[in-house]
Amino acid sequence: MKKSILTSALFLLFGLIGFGQQTAKDQINTLMNNWHKAAATADAELFFGSMTADAHYLGTDETEDWTRDEMQIWAKEIFKRDSAWDFKTKERHIYLYDDQKLGWFDETLDTWMGVCRGSGVVVLTDDGWKIKHYVLSVAVPNDVINDYLKLVNLK
């Protein structure tokens, strides 16, 4: 009986210790949530600190093709406001390479531009997960694509 109680207590203890640990997908999800929150609160240090030194960002405009440091220069004045921009995540899918040190994701966002899609690559560094590549795109509904093409003079 004592052995059974001791065994149960050990399983409970080790289960509680493991319960507080986040999986790699949880950590990536937290990284992305905090990254978007950093933009919403104009926390430039957290926003750019969540990216690798060699990170690459592709924005919605054709000219928005930046390294992390180029984007930081471009966004300097924007991050002086109360909020740089505020994107709300509607859905996110996270995938991991076999070694659990490389991940990628896609997400659907509510933004001031309407629905956008984000996708990116994340890597596990000595400082935790960091964004290495991010692409932001405006989602255009199929039933208005012809109007959109006329608007941007492609049709």
C-alpha positions in Angstrom: 0.0 0.0 0.0 2.8 2.4 1.0 4.6 1.6 -2.3 1.4 2.3 -4.3 0.9 5.6 -2.6 4.6 6.6 -3.1 4.4 5.6 -6.8 1.2 7.6 -7.3 2.8 10.6 -5.6 5.9 10.4 -7.8 3.8 10.2 -11.0 1.7 13.2 -9.8 4.9 15.2 -9.0 6.6 14.4 -12.3 3.3 15.1 -14.1 3.0 18.5 -12.5 6.6 19.3 -13.4 6.0 18.5 -17.0 2.7 20.2 -17.1 4.3 23.7 -16.9 6.6 23.1 -19.8 5.6 24.5 -23.2 6.0 22.5 -26.4 7.9 24.0 -29.3 4.6 24.8 -31.0 3.4 26.6 -27.8 6.6 28.6 -27.7 6.3 29.6 -31.3 2.7 30.6 -30.8 3.7 32.7 -27.8 6.5 34.3 -29.8 4.1 35.3 -32.5 1.5 36.5 -30.1 4.1 38.6 -28.3 5.5 40.0 -31.6 2.1 41.2 -32.7 1.4 42.6 -29.3 4.8 44.4 -29.4 3.6 46.2 -32.6 0.2 47.0 -31.0 2.0 48.6 -28.0 4.8 50.1 -30.0 7.4 48.1 -28.2 10.2 48.3 -30.8 12.7 46.5 -28.6 10.5 43.4 -28.2 9.3 43.6 -31.8 12.7 43.7 -33.5 14.3 41.7 -30.7 12.0 38.8 -31.7 13.7 38.6 -35.1 17.1 37.1 -35.9 19.8 39.6 -36.9 19.5 38.4 -40.5 15.7 38.3 -40.5 13.9 39.3 -43.7 10.4 40.9 -43.9 8.2 41.2 -46.9 5.3 43.6 -46.4 2.1 44.2 -48.4 3.7 46.8 -50.7 6.1 45.7 -53.5 8.7 48.0 -52.0 8.5 46.5 -48.5 11.4 44.0 -48.9 13.6 44.6 -45.8 16.2 43.1 -43.6 15.3 43.4 -39.9 17.7 46.4 -39.5 16.2 48.1 -42.7 12.7 47.7 -41.4 13.8 49.1 -38.0 15.0 52.3 -39.7 11.8 52.5 -41.8 9.6 52.0 -38.7 11.5 54.2 -36.3 8.9 57.0 -36.3 5.9 54.6 -36.4 7.1 53.0 -33.1 7.1 56.4 -31.5 3.3 56.3 -31.5 1.2 54.6 -28.9 0.6 51.7 -31.4 2.7 51.0 -34.5 -0.1 48.7 -35.9 -2.5 46.3 -34.3 -3.0 42.9 -36.0 -5.3 40.4 -34.3 -4.7 36.7 -35.0 -7.8 34.8 -36.2 -6.0 31.5 -36.9 -2.5 30.1 -36.9 -1.0 26.8 -38.0 2.5 25.9 -36.9 4.8 23.2 -38.3 8.1 21.8 -37.2 11.0 20.2 -38.9 12.1 16.8 -37.5 15.0 18.3 -35.4 12.5 20.7 -33.6 14.9 23.6 -34.3 13.2 24.9 -37.4 9.6 25.8 -37.8 7.2 27.6 -40.1 3.7 28.9 -39.8 0.8 30.6 -41.6 -1.7 32.9 -39.9 -4.8 34.8 -40.7 -5.0 38.3 -39.3 -7.6 41.0 -38.8 -5.9 44.3 -39.6 -6.7 47.9 -40.6 -6.3 46.7 -44.2 -8.9 43.9 -43.7 -8.0 40.3 -43.6 -4.3 39.6 -44.1 -2.2 36.5 -44.3 1.1 36.1 -42.6 3.6 33.3 -43.0 7.1 32.9 -41.8 10.0 30.8 -40.7 11.3 30.6 -37.2 14.5 29.1 -35.8 15.5 28.0 -32.3 18.4 30.1 -31.1 20.4 30.2 -27.9 17.9 32.9 -26.8 14.8 30.9 -27.8 12.6 31.0 -30.9 13.2 33.9 -33.3 11.6 35.0 -36.5 13.9 34.6 -39.5 11.5 35.3 -42.3 8.0 36.9 -42.4 5.6 37.6 -45.3 2.5 39.7 -45.0 -0.2 39.7 -47.7 -3.6 41.3 -48.0 -6.2 38.6 -48.7 -8.5 39.7 -51.6 -11.8 37.8 -51.8 -12.2 36.0 -55.2 -15.5 37.6 -55.9 -13.9 41.1 -56.0 -10.6 40.2 -57.6 -11.6 41.8 -60.9 -12.4 45.1 -59.1 -9.1 44.9 -57.3 -7.2 44.4 -60.6 -8.9 47.4 -62.1 -8.1 49.4 -59.0 -4.4 48.7 -59.3 -4.5 49.0 -63.1 -3.7 45.4 -63.9 -6.8 44.9 -66.0 
